[in-house]
Amino acid sequence: MPIYEYLCDDCDTRFEKIVINKQQEIACPKCTSKKASIQLSVFATANGASAKSSTPSSGGGGSCCGGGCGCN
């Protein structure tokens, strides 16, 4: 089941919704408006293929968690 991100057209609230089928009604959790635009989602990868953090890590590995867990 995909999770979609929405932006309410009435109150500008961002929210996520698990969508079982495309005919499912989407309503803003803040104002209950049914007018919402689907947004592009930003996601992270676990394989390190995306850009690495520019802040130094506390460990010696130089990756997101210092390299101790073998995520490199």
Residue pairs with C-beta under 8 A, 6 or more apart in sequence:
1 18
1 19
1 20
2 18
2 19
3 16
3 17
3 18
3 19
3 41
4 16
4 17
4 19
4 38
4 41
5 14
5 15
5 16
5 38
5 39
5 40
5 41
6 14
6 15
6 16
6 17
6 26
6 28
6 36
6 37
6 38
6 39
7 13
7 14
7 36
7 37
7 39
8 14
8 15
8 28
8 30
8 31
8 33
8 35
8 36
9 33
9 35
9 36
9 37
10 28
10 31
10 33
10 35
11 28
11 30
11 31
11 33
13 28
13 29
13 30
13 31
14 39
15 28
15 29
15 30
15 36
17 26
19 26
25 34
26 34
26 36
27 33
27 34
27 36
28 34
28 36
44 50
46 71
48 63
48 64
48 71
48 72
52 63
52 64
53 64
56 62
57 63
57 64
57 65
57 66
57 67
58 66
59 65
59 66
59 67
59 68
60 66
60 67
61 67
61 68
61 72
63 71
63 72
64 71
65 71
